[in-house]
Amino acid sequence: MAPSFEWWAKETHRGTPVVVKMENPNNWSMVELESLSDDEFLAPELAGNANSGNPKSKSRRNKNAKQLTWVLLLKAHKAAGCLTSIASALFSLSSAVSRRVAAGKTDSDESESSVVKTRFYTCIKVLLWLSVLLLGFEIVAYYKGWNFGSPDLELEYLYKLTRPSGLKDAFDLIYSNWVSIRVDYLAPPLQFLANSCIILFLIQSLDRLALCLGCFWIKFKKIKPVLKQGSEDLEAGDGTSGYFPMVLVQIPMCNEKEVYQQSIGAVCNLDWPKSKLLIQVLDDSDDPTTQMLIQDEVHKWQQEGANILYRHRVIREGYKAGNLKSAMNCSYVKDYEFVAIFDADFQPTADFLKKTVPHFKDNEELGLVQTRWSFVNKDENLLTRLQNINLAFHFEVEQQVNGSLLNFFGFNGTAGVWRIKALEESGGWLERTTVEDMDIAVRAHLHGWKFIFLNDVECQCELPESYEAYRKQQHRWHSGPMQLFRLCLPAIIRSKISLWKKFNMIFLFFLLRKLILPFYSFTLFCVILPMTMFVPEATLPSWVVCYIPATMSFLNILPAPKSIPFIVPYLLFENTMSVTKFNAMISGLFQLGSAYEWVVTKKSGRSSEGDLISLIEKEPEQKPLRGNSLPGLDEMREEIEKEMKEQIGSKKGIHFYFLLFQGVSFLLVGLDLIGEQVG
């Protein structure tokens, strides 16, 4: 029974009776135990005094002792059960790790370029071994007494002068030369790169903050899309009376054996006149068994009266864009005014069309109505919970703000309704990128079409439950926009839209949110931050490492308030995924090969908390002095050591712990445990 949180309430009977079966070698008996009151459990002598003459006092005391014994036994049994469950979870975890290590790779896609993959693995191994070598070098230096470091060169110089032992052996000489190289050649460019990333980080954080404020304004003012005439209620069936245009529904799929039945069944149950609705099942499956199953499902719904067709391409080119383009070339499409698109795992509600199509009435400039996604498996594992945080922010904040204030956002590829005229005037579906949905949205916006996002209309779908599927999805989502940016930039510049819209599309939509975000996230947290542990002369402020990322993560998680306990795993996982996103962004921007390539790099950074001493170049006339050669140098040395320790503790403590947990995050992702069900 769940515990009651109404601890202030008075109860006449505490809990339900507990029946305990006691086994004895001689007999069996059943004893009924009742939960103790607070007075009886805490102070049984107050409930009844043995010397008061009360005949029930002694029996009550005996009963309380017996109850206490069995309650303690029950607690012990529960604790043993918890230990057993923990052992089971650890066993499951170790089994998952063993399977992952035995697999020995993160991707089973044989289509990837083996040459590029080998080079990528080689670079990762070189960086890893170099980090281990530097770490070992620093550990040796630490035990030899070079255990202080600070960007303050004056303090370092004074410490060098007051160091009793001076430079005595070859290791000290090598280390001093390494520190000189570090100070003169490594720290300046690293600090410049860090400062540049900090500026980009602040710009992107301001953009996120502006989006959140815009979302708050929309909620405060209760701004939402309404019908053009402003008098009809979309939630009621009467609101759509007399307006039932011809609607084409398309379900593109490819080898969707697990979900085809749900999607076809949901679309066939749409509440729309059958004479005004045509459903196309666009099957690109190359598995004959899957094709037969989908055909049988379509035939079943045809027998039940649904106006549904099955299409399979002989020449399967262009992936989803080619599939949709082929379907739109059918001669009967010209009879339809709108097209609704649902991926194979999407299940629209029966009133989906009644909530979306009426927005097109008397609004000839409207080209797209996009609805929000909801997820049937958002609580399946940690990976799906973290995905839900990202997508909740995307729909609740990004799509809603851009739709309400700019009438433009990226089409999500599914759960939306297009005006067919807008598709045709924008050039139709093109196979030139892997993000055909964003491509058609950008071209439609350049042709003057407006978009509407309905945040209160949801369409159920599924999230990827395995890390490998999620990684490939994210690679496509971040590689495609960069390909599209290269192709669309001249058209955006030449277009007749306003300068503000051009600025929004070029800088905010593409550069800031698609290019700068993965660039600074990967560079700042996965490259610069670990390197500052080896090169302490280049520093990152604590607010960059901790406070602003925590604030931005909190803002991202607000649209999914139930996920607030996962804010720390979310922050670490996003930094880990920045490797995939950065790799995808680079491959898309420079048209590199190996579309789905990514290897988890276990960059844990420096695992020693203190940074070691760095020295400035010695002037020829200076010589190391002995500790007792000048009066007062011992006291000076102690003060310098104390001050330097305080600086190191304050500047590197947060950095170290951040890298420690970030390293654990990389390890979990590298072992492919982020999507595991343990326990």
N, C-alpha and C positions, 0 to 999 in steps of 0.2 A: 504494500500500500504506500502511495506517495506520501511524504511527510507534509503535515499541515503547516503553512506559514502564518496562520493566524494564532500566533503564540500568546496574544493578549486576551484571547477569548477564554471564558470560564467553561470548563467541561465537567459534566457530572460523571462521565465514564470515559476513561482514557483508553482508547484503542479497542481492538477486538480481542477476545480470549484466544490464547495460544495453547494449542494442544500438543503436548510432547509425549512421544512414545518411548518408554524406558524399558530397556531389555535387561533382564536379570537371569542368572543361571537357574534360579529356582522358580520364578514366576514372571508373568507379564502383567503390566498394569498400565492404565491410562490416567494421566494426571492433567487436569485442566488448570492452566495458569492464566491469571488476569494481570494485565499491565499494572504496575505500581503507580500510585499517586506520587506527586512530588514529595509530600510529607513522609510517606511510608518509605520511599526509596532513599531519600537523603537523611531523614532523621526518624527512624522507626520508633525510638523511645518516646517521641512526641505523640505518636499516634496511639500509644497504649502503654501504660506503665505496669510492670509486673507486680509492683508492690501496692498498687492502687485498689486491689481487690477485684479488678475486672477479670472475669474468668476467660475472656477472649484474648487477653493481652499476650499470654504465653503462646497460644496457638497462632496468633497473628505474627508474632516474632518468628516462630518456626517457619510459618508459611512464607514470610518475607525472605528468610535465609534461603529456603528452597528455591523461591522464584529467582533470587539474585544469582544463585548457582547456575540455574538453567539459562538465564539470560546471558550470563557470561559464556556459557558453553555455546549458545547460539551465535554470539558475536565471534567467538573463536572459529566456529564453523564457517561463518561468512568470510572472515579474514582468510581462512584456508582456501575458500573458493576463489577469492580475489587473486591469491598467489597462483592458483592453478590457471586462472584465465591469463595472468601475466606470462606465465611460462608458455602457455599455448600460443599467445601472441608473439613471443620471442621466437618460438619454434617456427611459426609461420613466416616471420620476418627473415630468419636465417635461411629457410627454404627458398624464399623469393630471391634473396641475395645469391644463393648458390645457383639457382636457375639463370639469373642474370649474368653472373660471372662465367658460367659454362657457355652461355650464348656467345659472349665475347665481342658483341657488336651492338650498336644502337639501331641499326637499320638493316632490314633484309631486302631492300629494293635493289635488285640486280641491274636496273637500268642506269644507275649512277655511273659517272665517269670514274673508273678505277685509278686513272692517273691523277686526277684532281684530288680524289680521296686520299691517295698515298701521300701527296704533297701536304695536304692539310694535316694528316696524322703526324707527319714528320715535323712540321712546325710546332705542333702541340707538344711532341716529345722533347724537342730541343728546348722550348721554353720551360717545360717541367723540370728537366735535368739541370738547366741553368739555375732555376729557382732553388732546387735542392742543394746545388753546389754553393750558391751564395749563402743559403741558410746555414750549412755546415761551417762555412768560412766565418760567418758572424758568431756562431756559437763558440768556436775556438777563440775568437777575439774577446768574447765576453768573459770566458774563464781565464784569460790572460790579463784581465783588468781593464780592457777597453770597453767599459760598460756604461759610458755616458755619451750622450749625443744631444746636440741642440743646434738649431739654425743660427744661434747667436755666436758668431765667430770670435767675438772678444772674450766671451767666457771660455770658449774652447782654447783660445790662445793662452789665457791665464792658467787654465787647468794644465795645459801642456808644460808651462814653465814650472808649476809647482808639483808636478808629478815626481815622486821620489826616485823611481827606478829609471826614468828616461827611456830612450829607445835602445834596447839591448840586443835583440836578436833579429834574424832575417824575417821572421814573421811580422814583427813590428814594422820593419822597413817596408815590406810588401803592403801591409795594411795601410800604412800612412800614405803610400803612393796611390792606393786604390781610393782612399778618402779624398785625396787631392783631385783625382780624375772625376770623382763623384761631384765634388763641389764646383769644379770649373767647367765641366763639360756635360754632365748629366742633369744636374739640378735645374739650370736655367731653362732649357727647352721643356723639361717636364713641368716646371712651374708655369711656363707660358701656356702649355697645353691645358693644364689644370685650370688656369684662370679663364681661358676661352670656353672650356666646358661649363664652368660655373656660370658664366654669362648666359650661355644657351640654356642652362638649367633654370636660371631665374626667369628667362623669357617664357620658357615652356610652363613653368609653375604659375606665372601670371596669367597665361592663357587658360590653364585649368581653373584657376580661381575665378576668372571672368566667366567661364562657362557655368561654374557652380552658382555664382551670383545671378546669372541669367536664368538658371533653373529655379532658383529661389524666387525671383521676380515673377516668373510664370506661375508658380504655385501660389504666391501671395495675391496676385491679381486674377487668378483662376482663368488664365488665358488658355483657350483650347480651340481647335478648328471647329467651325460651325458651317452649316449649309449656307449657300450663297444668299438664299432668301431669308435665312435667320429665323424661321418660324417652325421648322419641322424638328421633331425629336427623333434622333437616330436610334434610340434604344427601343422605340415602339414600332410595331409592325405597320401601324397606320401612317407613320411618317414617310413611308416609301410608296404610298398608294399612287398608282398611275405611272410610276417610273421604273420600268423593267427593261433596260436596254439589252442588246445582244452581248453576251459575255462568253468569251473563250477561256477555258481553264486548262493550263498545261502543267503536267507533272513529269519533268525530266528525271530520268533515273538511269543508273548503270550498275548492274549486279547488286541490286538492293533486295536481296533475298529475305532479309530480316524484317524490313519495314514496309514493303510494298502494299501489304494488305491493309494496314492501318491508314496509310495516306489515300489509297484509292477509295476505301470505304468512307473516310471522312469527307472527301470531295464529292462523292456521289450522294451524300446526305445533305448537301448544301440546300438551303431553303431559297430556291429560285425557280421560276417557271421553267419546266423542262424544255418547252419550245424555244426558250430564250437562252439556253445553256448548252454548250458543247464541251466535253472533256476529252483532252488528248493525253494519252499515256505515251510519253516519248522514251522508249526503251532503247538504250544503247548497250545493253548487256551483251557480252561475248560468250556467256555460258549458256549452252542450249537448255539445260535444266531450268535455269532461272527464267529464260525467255518463255518456256512452256508454262511455268507457274504463273507468270504475270498475264500471259494470254488467257489462261483459264480463269483468272480472277476477273479480267475485263469481260470475258464471255458471261460469267455468272451475273455481273451487274447489268449487262445488256439484257439478259433474260428477265431481270427484275424491273426493266423499263428505263434504265439510265441511258442518257444520250452520251455514250462514251466510245472512243475509238482507240485502237492499239496501232502504234507506228514504230517500226524498227528500221534503222538505216542500214543499207548495205555497205556504204562507204562511210566509216565512222571517223570523220575528220573534224578538228576544231573543238573537240570535247563538248562541254555544255553549250557554249556559244554556237558551235556548228549544229548541235541538235536543235536548239531553239530557232536558229535561222532556217533550217530545213523545214521545220513545222510551219513557220510563218509564210513559206512559199506555197502552201497548199491553196488551191483556187477558192475554197469555201471560206477562207479567212476574211475575204473582203466583205462578207456579210456581217461581220462582228465589229463592234465599236470598242470594246475593252478586252484586255487579256489579263487574267490573274495567274500568277506563277507560284507553285509550291514545290519545294524539293521533296524528295521521297520520304524523308522522315518528319515532315510537317503535317499536322492534323488540325485544319481549320474548324472552327465551330460552325454550326448550321447557319447562324445569322451573319457569317463573315461578310458576304456580299452586300447584305442589307445595311451593314455598318460602314462600308467603304465606298461602294459605287455611287450612292446619292451625293457624295461630295463633288462629283463631276457635273452634276446638273446645274445649268446656267453659269458654269465656270469654264469657259472655253480655253483659258490659259493654263488650266491645271493638267499636268501630264502624268503625275504619279501620286498614288496614295500608298504609303508604306505603313505597316503595322508592326507592333512590338513582338518580340519572341518571348515565350516562356518555356521553361525546361522541365521535363518530366523526371529527369534524373539528376537534378542539381545537388542532391544530398547523397549521391552514390558513393563518392570517395573524396579525398582531399583535392584531387585535380579538378573535379567537376565543381566543387565549392569555390575554388579560386577562379575558374572560368566564369562562374555566375557573377562574381564581383565585377570583373572586367566588362562583361556584356550588359550588366545592369546599369553601369555608369555610361556605357556607350549609348544605350537606348534612352535612358531616363534623362541624361544630361546632354550629350553631344547631339543626338538626333533630334531631340525635342527642341533644344535651343536653336539649332540651325534651321529646323523646319519652321519654327514660330517667328524668328527674327529675320531670316534670310531667304526663306522659301527654297532652300537648296541643301542637300545632303547626299551622301553616297548611297545609292540603292543597295540594299542588303542581299539582292539576288533571289529572294524568295519572300513569301508572305506579303506580297504587294500587288497592286492593280495598276496597269499601265493603260493609257489611252493609245490605241493602236496608231492613230495619226501621229502622235508624238514620236513613237518608235520609227515610223517610216520617214518622217521629216529629218530625224537625227541620223539617218543612215543605217538603221537596223542593227542587228547583232553582228559584231565583228570578232574574228578569232585571233586578233593580233596580240592580246595579252591574256593572262590567266585570271584577270578580274573583269570579265565582260560586263558584270553588273555596274561597277564603278565607271567603266568606259561609256556605257550608254547614258548614265546619269550625267556625266560631264558634258557629253555632246548635246544632250537635251537641254541642259542649262544654258549652254552657249547659243542655242537656238531660241531662247526666251521662254521655255516652259517652266512652270512653277511646280513645286512639290509640297505635299502635306504629309506630316507624320502624326499618326493617331496613337498616342501613348496608352490610351485606355482600351484599345482593341488588341488582344493577344492571340497568338497562334502558337500552339504547343509543338515542341520539337525535342530533339535529343542532343546532348553534349557528348563530345568524344570522351570515352572513359579510359582510354589508354594513352599514355604519354606519346607514343610514336605517332598515333593518329593526330593528336593535338599538335605535335611538332610540325608535321607536314602541312596541316591546315594553316598554322601561323606563318610558315615559310611562304606559302602561296599568297596569304593576305598581305605580307610585307614586301614580297618581291614584285608582285603585279603592279601595285601603285607606282613604283619607280619606273617600270617599263612604260606605264601609261603617261607618266609625267614627261618622259622624253618625247613621246609621240604627240602629246596634246599641247605642249608649251607654245609652239608657234601658232597653233589655232587659237589659244587663249589670248595671246598678245594681239592677234589680228582681229579678234572678235569685236562686235559692236556693243558689248555689255559695258556697264559703267566701270570707272577706275576702281571704285571700292570693291566691286564684285571680282574684278581681276586680281586685286590685292588679296582678297579673301581666298580665292581659289589657288593662287600661286604660293603665297606665303603661309597662310594658316592651314589650308586644306592639305596641300602637298608637302611643302618644305618643313613646316613646324611639326605637324602631327604624323607625317609619314617618313621623314628623313631625319630631322634633328632629334626627335625623341629617341629612336633606337641608337643613333650615333652617340649622343652624350651619355645615355644610360649605360651603354657598353663601355665606352672609353673612360668615363669617370669612375664607375664603380667596379669594373672588372679589369682595368689596366692601370689607371693612375693611382687609385687607392692602394692596391697591393704594392706598387712600386715605391710609394712614399714610405713604406715600412723598411725598404732597403736603401732608399735615398731620403733620409730624414730632412735634408735641406729644402726639399720641396714639400710644402705643407698643404693640407686641406683643412679649412675651418670645421669645427664641430657641427655648426649649423648646416653645413653642406652634407656631412656624413649622416647626421642623425635627425635634426629637428625638422628641416624642410621636407625630407623624404617621408618622415612620419606624418607630418601634416598633410601632405599630398595624398598619402595612402589613406588617411582618415577621410579626406574628402571623396576619394574614389569609392570608399566602402559605404558611404552614407546611403546611396540608393538601395543597398542591400543590407539593412541594419542588423539582420540576424547573423551576418557574417563578420561582425565586429570582433569576435574572439579570434578570428583568423587574420587579423591585420598584420601581425609579424610574419607568419608564413607567406602572406600575400606579397609583402615588400621584398622578402628574400627571393621568392619564386620569380617575381617580375625581373629582378636583377639577373637571375640565372637565365631566364628566357631572353634577355637582351642579347645573348650570344647568337641565338637562332635568328632573332629579328635583325640584328646588325648584318649577319651573313646574308640573309635574304635581301636586305636593302641594297647591299653592295652588289650582289649578283644581278638584281633587277636593274640597278642604275647603270652598270657597265656591261650588261648583257652577257654575263658569265654563264658557263655551263653548269651541269649538275644541279638540277632544279631543287632536289630534296636533300642536299648534303648538309649534314651538321653533326659534329662530334662534341660531346660535353667535355669541356676543359676544366679539370679540377684545380682551379686557381684559388688555393686557400690563403695565399699571401704568406707573409712572414709570421711564424707561430711563436716568436719570442716577443714578450711584451715591451722590453726596453730597446731603444735604438742605440747603436754604438757610436763612439766618439768619431767626429770628423775633424781633421786638422787643416789649417791653412798652410800655404807654402812657407817653408822656412826661409828667412833671410840669411845670407851667407855668414854674417857676423854673429848670428845668434847660436848659442849652444844650450843644450838641455842642462838645467840646474838641478843640483841635489836638493832634497827636501830640507836639509838642515844647513844649507850654505848661507841662507839669509834669514835674519830673525823675522818671525811673524808669518812665514809662508805656510806653516802647518795650519794656523787658524784661517788664513785666506783660502787654503785648499778645501778645508771643511765647509766653509761658507759657500764656495763655488759649487761643491758637490751637492749640497743641500738645495741650492737654487736650481741646479740643472735637473735634479731628481724631480722637483716640483713641476718643472716645465714639461718633462717627459711624461709624467703621470697625467697631467691635465690635457696634453695635446694628443697623446697616443693611446690613452686608455680606451676611449670610445672606438677609435679606429681598429684597435686589436679585436675587441669583442664583436664589432660588426663583421670583420673578416672571418672570425672564428665561426659564427653562425652562417655566414655566407658560404664558407667552405663546406659546412654540413649540408646546406641546401644543394650545392653542386654535387656532393657525394650521393645524396638521395636521388637526384635527377639522373646522375650518371649510372646508378644501379637500377634505374627504371622502376623505382619504388613509389613514385609520386601518385601513380594510379592504382596501386595495389590495395586490396582489401585485406588488412591484417587482423587476425583475431577471429 
